[in-house]
Amino acid sequence: MLKNYHLKRNLLYLVSMVLFISACKRKNKQKVEMEGADIRLEVVRLEKELFSAKNQTDFDRLYKTYPVFIPTFMDHIIGDITGGRYVSMPEKTSHFLEFVHHPEMIDLYRNCEKKYSDFSKYQKELTTAFGYYKHHFPKKVIPEIYTFVSPFKIAHPCFDSILGVGLDMYLGSDFEPYASPVLEFPQYFINKLRPDYLVPNAMKAWLMSEFGFEVKNPRFLDEIIHHGKIMYALDALLPDVADSLKIGYFNGQLEWCREQEFQIWENTINSGLLYNTERNSYLSFINDGPFTKGFGVPDGTPPKLGIWLGWQIVRKYMDRQEKVSLEQLMGKGADMILKESKYKP
């Protein structure tokens, strides 16, 4: 009997291990098998040219070479210098040269150059991601990537087929200037100013720019499903990137959401939040921050709880749809997605 018991136990252990290994190898539905990205991603290391500019001639050359990015950079990234009035080119030149010759900006540029002198790793990751993007959205334009340095203004401006990458926003959470009282960066924000967030954030910014939220008088449901579709698209474009990096969670926050999924959904339904149209009352569930607050949510709850919830609903919907493409998903309505997802954690 004891021998049979051990035999059965060993067989059960073997079966369990086989099932475990099979589960680990289960195909990621969002991961499309591709031999390589059939695109050539252009990356312009603009900060190198910006900080090598010495005079009017250099500025004129930059303006002529980059007629889209440089005007935007001047007016909206390093500061609006027009003040609603006409500004002559000599005045713009003066402002620009003051910027690139400022000691603090030169020091910031050198820190970025030290950190990102070799951008090939990120270019490769972005190329792969945009290869998936082209596969799923064949009619969409692949942007040019412009790296730059600004006074901590913006990480990813998107316009006219250009995706900007502000290197000064990814120097590591231990970069001392981030903690400066002048910048007033909260700690939860500083914690994510790391190189491993660069590609996920860049792809998310591009998706948000390409698939804008256009619902009039939106309900909470409309907003979380919109964000859920963006996050699901990130699953497809970055299939090997951790969920925590895609949504910006750390220190067990993702695990907390998974463990509390039933309670999150129950609270959303019972509080009347799902169809709430008072946007100011639920922004905490959408916006980034140290935590989510409101509608009976306990203290210390992870931020962007609505985005996480919308993500899970969209995942459930797509798990049930064999013939709905990612491109088709982006045009589906929130009510239909919720109904057909049969979401019930």
PLY file of the C-alpha trace (Angstrom):
ply
format ascii 1.0
element vertex 345
property float x
property float y
property float z
element edge 344
property int vertex1
property int vertex2
end_header
0.00 0.00 0.00
2.77 2.40 0.94
4.57 1.58 -2.32
1.40 2.26 -4.33
0.87 5.49 -2.40
4.35 6.74 -3.30
3.85 5.66 -6.91
0.57 7.56 -7.16
2.12 10.60 -5.46
5.02 10.58 -7.90
2.65 10.24 -10.85
0.56 13.14 -9.59
3.71 15.23 -9.14
4.83 14.37 -12.69
1.43 15.29 -14.16
1.40 18.53 -12.18
4.84 19.46 -13.49
3.80 18.72 -17.08
0.72 20.90 -16.68
2.79 23.65 -15.07
5.37 23.61 -17.86
2.60 23.61 -20.48
0.99 26.60 -18.80
4.31 28.44 -18.78
4.73 27.78 -22.48
1.13 28.69 -23.34
1.14 30.96 -26.35
0.68 34.64 -25.65
-2.28 35.56 -27.86
-0.98 39.08 -28.29
2.45 37.93 -29.48
2.51 37.63 -33.26
5.23 35.37 -34.59
7.45 37.51 -36.82
10.95 36.80 -38.03
11.81 40.47 -37.76
10.31 43.92 -37.99
9.93 44.79 -41.65
10.54 48.47 -41.04
13.44 50.86 -40.81
13.01 53.18 -37.87
14.73 56.54 -38.23
16.20 57.95 -35.02
17.47 61.53 -35.06
19.82 62.29 -32.16
18.81 65.93 -32.19
20.31 66.86 -28.82
23.79 66.37 -30.25
23.10 68.93 -32.96
21.31 71.31 -30.62
24.15 71.53 -28.14
26.80 71.87 -30.81
25.12 74.99 -32.23
27.26 78.09 -31.79
25.70 80.93 -33.76
22.98 82.24 -36.05
24.23 80.12 -38.95
23.91 76.92 -36.92
20.43 77.89 -35.79
19.33 78.66 -39.35
20.68 75.30 -40.50
18.74 73.47 -37.78
15.57 75.39 -38.65
15.95 74.45 -42.30
16.89 70.82 -41.65
14.12 70.18 -39.14
11.30 72.53 -40.19
8.67 70.70 -38.09
10.46 69.79 -34.90
12.57 72.90 -34.26
9.67 75.42 -34.29
7.71 73.13 -31.96
10.74 72.68 -29.78
11.21 76.43 -29.56
7.61 77.36 -28.84
6.29 74.48 -26.76
9.13 72.43 -25.30
11.75 74.87 -24.06
9.11 77.50 -23.42
6.59 79.69 -25.19
8.62 82.76 -26.14
6.02 84.47 -28.29
3.72 85.65 -25.52
1.04 86.03 -28.17
3.11 88.42 -30.23
5.28 88.18 -33.29
8.87 87.26 -32.53
11.60 87.91 -35.04
14.06 85.22 -36.03
17.00 87.05 -34.43
15.10 87.06 -31.13
14.34 83.35 -31.48
17.98 82.72 -32.25
19.04 84.62 -29.15
16.64 82.62 -26.98
17.80 79.34 -28.50
21.51 80.08 -28.07
20.90 81.16 -24.49
19.24 77.79 -23.89
21.98 75.58 -25.39
24.79 77.62 -23.79
23.29 77.75 -20.31
25.63 75.95 -17.85
22.83 73.95 -16.25
21.52 72.82 -19.64
25.00 71.86 -20.78
25.41 69.81 -17.61
22.04 68.14 -18.19
22.97 67.39 -21.79
26.24 65.80 -20.66
24.37 63.58 -18.21
22.03 62.48 -21.00
24.96 61.90 -23.34
26.70 59.79 -20.73
23.58 57.72 -20.14
22.50 57.42 -23.77
25.67 57.73 -25.83
24.67 54.38 -27.29
20.96 54.41 -28.09
21.05 51.19 -30.14
19.34 49.08 -27.45
16.33 51.39 -27.35
16.28 51.81 -31.12
16.14 48.03 -31.49
13.29 47.73 -28.98
11.35 50.56 -30.63
11.93 49.05 -34.07
10.52 45.72 -32.90
7.53 47.44 -31.27
6.78 49.46 -34.40
7.20 46.28 -36.46
4.28 44.84 -34.47
2.48 48.16 -34.86
2.83 47.99 -38.65
1.59 44.39 -38.60
-1.55 45.30 -36.65
-2.13 48.71 -38.23
-0.75 48.40 -41.79
-2.19 51.73 -42.94
-0.69 53.71 -40.09
2.44 55.81 -40.48
5.62 54.83 -38.68
6.99 57.98 -37.02
10.50 59.30 -36.98
12.06 59.28 -33.52
13.69 62.50 -32.31
15.71 62.34 -29.11
16.22 65.67 -27.36
16.98 67.33 -24.05
14.72 69.94 -22.47
14.50 71.46 -19.00
12.38 68.52 -17.75
9.40 69.70 -19.80
7.97 66.67 -21.61
8.90 63.07 -22.27
7.10 62.25 -25.52
5.70 64.98 -27.75
3.83 63.48 -30.72
3.04 65.47 -33.85
3.23 65.29 -37.66
4.61 61.75 -37.82
7.23 62.52 -35.17
7.64 60.85 -31.79
9.91 62.74 -29.45
11.96 61.14 -26.69
13.03 63.50 -23.93
16.13 61.80 -22.59
16.23 64.11 -19.56
13.11 62.31 -18.29
14.85 58.92 -18.08
18.06 59.46 -16.15
17.16 57.15 -13.27
15.18 57.64 -10.08
18.43 58.34 -8.22
19.29 61.34 -10.44
19.64 64.08 -7.82
18.13 67.04 -9.75
14.78 65.20 -9.90
14.45 65.70 -6.15
15.06 69.45 -6.42
12.36 71.55 -4.71
12.36 73.74 -7.82
11.02 70.89 -9.97
8.50 69.74 -7.34
8.42 66.21 -8.75
6.51 63.89 -6.39
8.27 60.70 -5.39
5.85 58.38 -7.22
6.76 60.27 -10.41
10.50 60.20 -9.74
10.34 56.43 -9.19
9.38 56.01 -12.86
12.00 58.28 -14.43
14.07 55.23 -15.32
15.45 53.92 -18.62
13.28 50.78 -18.52
10.18 52.98 -18.83
11.44 54.75 -21.97
10.12 52.33 -24.60
6.79 51.46 -22.90
6.03 55.13 -22.30
7.02 56.09 -25.85
4.76 53.46 -27.38
1.89 54.38 -25.06
2.25 58.07 -25.98
2.17 57.23 -29.68
-0.92 55.04 -29.30
-2.68 57.78 -27.32
-1.89 60.30 -30.06
-3.13 57.97 -32.82
-6.26 56.75 -31.05
-7.69 59.77 -29.30
-10.65 59.73 -26.93
-13.54 61.33 -28.80
-16.63 60.41 -26.76
-18.94 63.33 -25.93
-20.20 63.45 -22.35
-18.16 60.37 -21.41
-19.00 57.99 -18.63
-16.45 56.30 -16.43
-17.02 53.14 -18.50
-16.13 54.95 -21.75
-12.87 56.25 -20.33
-11.65 53.02 -18.77
-12.46 50.99 -21.90
-10.59 53.53 -24.03
-7.55 53.23 -21.79
-8.04 49.47 -21.67
-7.80 49.32 -25.46
-4.57 51.33 -25.36
-3.15 48.97 -22.74
-4.23 45.93 -24.74
-2.50 47.40 -27.79
0.63 47.70 -25.64
0.27 43.97 -24.90
0.47 43.38 -28.65
3.30 45.81 -29.37
5.38 44.92 -26.30
4.55 41.25 -25.68
7.70 40.60 -23.66
7.48 43.69 -21.43
6.20 43.29 -17.86
2.68 44.54 -17.14
4.09 46.62 -14.27
6.19 48.67 -16.71
3.31 49.13 -19.13
0.98 50.58 -16.51
3.63 52.04 -14.20
3.16 49.95 -11.05
5.76 48.89 -8.52
6.20 47.46 -5.00
3.47 44.82 -5.28
0.79 47.13 -6.72
0.04 44.84 -9.66
-0.25 41.84 -7.36
-2.63 43.80 -5.12
-4.90 44.54 -8.09
-4.95 40.90 -9.12
-5.80 39.73 -5.62
-8.49 42.38 -5.17
-10.02 42.18 -8.65
-13.40 40.96 -7.41
-13.59 43.70 -4.77
-12.53 46.36 -7.29
-15.32 45.35 -9.67
-17.89 44.96 -6.90
-17.09 48.43 -5.57
-17.32 49.89 -9.08
-20.79 48.42 -9.56
-22.20 49.04 -6.08
-20.99 52.64 -5.90
-22.62 53.57 -9.20
-19.22 54.52 -10.56
-19.42 52.53 -13.81
-21.88 54.85 -15.54
-20.92 58.02 -13.69
-20.66 61.09 -15.95
-19.18 63.47 -13.37
-15.62 63.36 -14.68
-14.09 65.33 -11.82
-15.41 62.77 -9.37
-13.57 59.84 -10.97
-10.38 61.42 -12.34
-8.42 59.88 -9.50
-9.21 56.48 -11.04
-7.67 57.60 -14.36
-4.87 60.02 -13.52
-1.48 58.99 -12.24
-0.67 59.64 -8.62
0.53 57.98 -5.43
-2.79 56.14 -5.06
-6.45 56.03 -6.13
-8.95 57.71 -3.85
-12.72 58.08 -3.70
-15.86 55.93 -3.74
-14.90 53.88 -0.69
-11.46 52.91 -2.00
-9.14 52.02 0.89
-6.04 54.07 1.64
-2.91 53.02 -0.21
-4.76 51.62 -3.21
-2.59 51.62 -6.38
-3.06 54.56 -8.77
-4.95 54.41 -12.09
-7.28 51.72 -10.81
-9.78 52.53 -13.56
-7.17 52.01 -16.26
-6.19 48.65 -14.78
-9.86 47.62 -14.63
-10.52 48.67 -18.23
-7.46 46.70 -19.29
-8.80 43.52 -17.71
-12.23 43.96 -19.31
-10.70 44.43 -22.76
-8.46 41.41 -22.25
-11.49 39.30 -21.34
-13.33 40.59 -24.41
-10.47 39.77 -26.76
-9.99 36.35 -25.19
-13.53 35.56 -26.34
-13.07 36.98 -29.85
-11.14 34.87 -32.31
-11.89 37.03 -35.36
-11.62 40.56 -33.97
-8.32 42.17 -34.98
-6.51 44.74 -32.89
-7.36 47.34 -35.49
-11.07 46.45 -35.25
-10.92 46.50 -31.46
-9.91 50.15 -31.45
-13.24 51.06 -33.09
-15.49 49.03 -30.79
-17.84 50.73 -28.33
-17.50 50.47 -24.57
-20.93 48.99 -23.90
-20.49 46.27 -26.48
-17.03 45.37 -25.17
-18.30 45.12 -21.59
-21.34 43.05 -22.56
-19.49 40.61 -24.80
-16.54 40.29 -22.44
-18.89 38.69 -19.89
-16.45 40.16 -17.37
-17.02 38.66 -13.94
-13.89 38.32 -11.78
0 1
1 2
2 3
3 4
4 5
5 6
6 7
7 8
8 9
9 10
10 11
11 12
12 13
13 14
14 15
15 16
16 17
17 18
18 19
19 20
20 21
21 22
22 23
23 24
24 25
25 26
26 27
27 28
28 29
29 30
30 31
31 32
32 33
33 34
34 35
35 36
36 37
37 38
38 39
39 40
40 41
41 42
42 43
43 44
44 45
45 46
46 47
47 48
48 49
49 50
50 51
51 52
52 53
53 54
54 55
55 56
56 57
57 58
58 59
59 60
60 61
61 62
62 63
63 64
64 65
65 66
66 67
67 68
68 69
69 70
70 71
71 72
72 73
73 74
74 75
75 76
76 77
77 78
78 79
79 80
80 81
81 82
82 83
83 84
84 85
85 86
86 87
87 88
88 89
89 90
90 91
91 92
92 93
93 94
94 95
95 96
96 97
97 98
98 99
99 100
100 101
101 102
102 103
103 104
104 105
105 106
106 107
107 108
108 109
109 110
110 111
111 112
112 113
113 114
114 115
115 116
116 117
117 118
118 119
119 120
120 121
121 122
122 123
123 124
124 125
125 126
126 127
127 128
128 129
129 130
130 131
131 132
132 133
133 134
134 135
135 136
136 137
137 138
138 139
139 140
140 141
141 142
142 143
143 144
144 145
145 146
146 147
147 148
148 149
149 150
150 151
151 152
152 153
153 154
154 155
155 156
156 157
157 158
158 159
159 160
160 161
161 162
162 163
163 164
164 165
165 166
166 167
167 168
168 169
169 170
170 171
171 172
172 173
173 174
174 175
175 176
176 177
177 178
178 179
179 180
180 181
181 182
182 183
183 184
184 185
185 186
186 187
187 188
188 189
189 190
190 191
191 192
192 193
193 194
194 195
195 196
196 197
197 198
198 199
199 200
200 201
201 202
202 203
203 204
204 205
205 206
206 207
207 208
208 209
209 210
210 211
211 212
212 213
213 214
214 215
215 216
216 217
217 218
218 219
219 220
220 221
221 222
222 223
223 224
224 225
225 226
226 227
227 228
228 229
229 230
230 231
231 232
232 233
233 234
234 235
235 236
236 237
237 238
238 239
239 240
240 241
241 242
242 243
243 244
244 245
245 246
246 247
247 248
248 249
249 250
250 251
251 252
252 253
253 254
254 255
255 256
256 257
257 258
258 259
259 260
260 261
261 262
262 263
263 264
264 265
265 266
266 267
267 268
268 269
269 270
270 271
271 272
272 273
273 274
274 275
275 276
276 277
277 278
278 279
279 280
280 281
281 282
282 283
283 284
284 285
285 286
286 287
287 288
288 289
289 290
290 291
291 292
292 293
293 294
294 295
295 296
296 297
297 298
298 299
299 300
300 301
301 302
302 303
303 304
304 305
305 306
306 307
307 308
308 309
309 310
310 311
311 312
312 313
313 314
314 315
315 316
316 317
317 318
318 319
319 320
320 321
321 322
322 323
323 324
324 325
325 326
326 327
327 328
328 329
329 330
330 331
331 332
332 333
333 334
334 335
335 336
336 337
337 338
338 339
339 340
340 341
341 342
342 343
343 344
